[in-house]
Amino acid sequence: MAVLVIRFSVHVHPGSKSPGVGGGYADALIVRTRARAVDGRATEEVVERLADAFTVRRGDVAIVRGATSRNKVVEVRGDAQRLNERLSELRQST
């Protein structure tokens, strides 16, 4: 397994009625959270949702830039091929 850190942009929709990961906004992956953007709760949920979506541990997901912004840059650590395939699938889903 080739361990790699992939880096990509996400656009967060806090306070969503239907939380999840999927779709695109410009070149960013959309992450919808139930949590509102208060006291970092939405950012914490972004990490949890991405870990679930990529089937990795929460510790393998890191916010690199934009911790307090709707637009974030994240890194996910794992098998490079599998992560890139999953990212492509998620961007195409809604």
N, C-alpha and C positions, 0 to 999 in steps of 0.2 A: 504494500500500500504506500503510495507516494503521499506523504503528509505535506500539506501546503496550506497556506493561509490565503483565502480568496477575499478580495475587498470589493465592495460594491455600495451603491447608494440606496437608501430607503427613504420613502416619504410616509410619514406617520399620520394616521387619522385617529386622534384620541377621542374617547367618548363615543365610539361606534356601537350601534345596536347589534351589529353582526361582526364580531372580531374575527380576524384571520389574516392570512398572508396570501397575496396573489394579485396579479394585475400589474400594470405599469403606469407611471406618471412621469412623462418625459423618459429619461433612461433609468429611473429609480423603481425599485420594487415597492409595492404598496403594502404597508403593515397597518391593520386596523386593530385598535385596542379598546377594551371596555373602559379602562382607567382613563381618567382625565389627566391633563398635563399639569398636575399639582404635586409638588414635593417629589418629583422624579418617578412617580408611579407609572406613568405611561412609558417612560424609558425602560424601567424594569420589566414591564410586560412585553415590550419590543424584544428584549433579549430572550425571554421565555418563549414567545411565539416563534422567533427565528430558530431557536434550538429545537423546538418540536418539529417545525417545518423541514429542517435539514437533518433531523434525527441525530443530533449531537448533544453533548452535555452543555449546560448553560455556561460553564467555564470555557467552552470552545468558541463562544460568541463574545465579541468585544465591540463597544462603541468607540470608534476612533476619532470621530469629529461630529460635533453637533448635538452633544448630550442634552442641551436645553432647547433644541430646535426641532421643527417637524421634519426637516431635511437632515439626514444623518449619513455618515459613512460608517459601515460596519465591516468587521473581519470575522470570518468563520474558518475554524481550523478543522481539517479532516482530509479525506481522500479527494484529491484534486479533481479527478474525472467525475466522480459521483456528485461532488458539490456543484460543479459547473453545469452538469446535466440537470440537477434539481433546480438550480437558479433559473435556467432556461424554461423549465416546466412551470415554475411559479410565476414568472413574468408573463407567460402566455395564458395563465388561468385567470379567472375573475372571481 
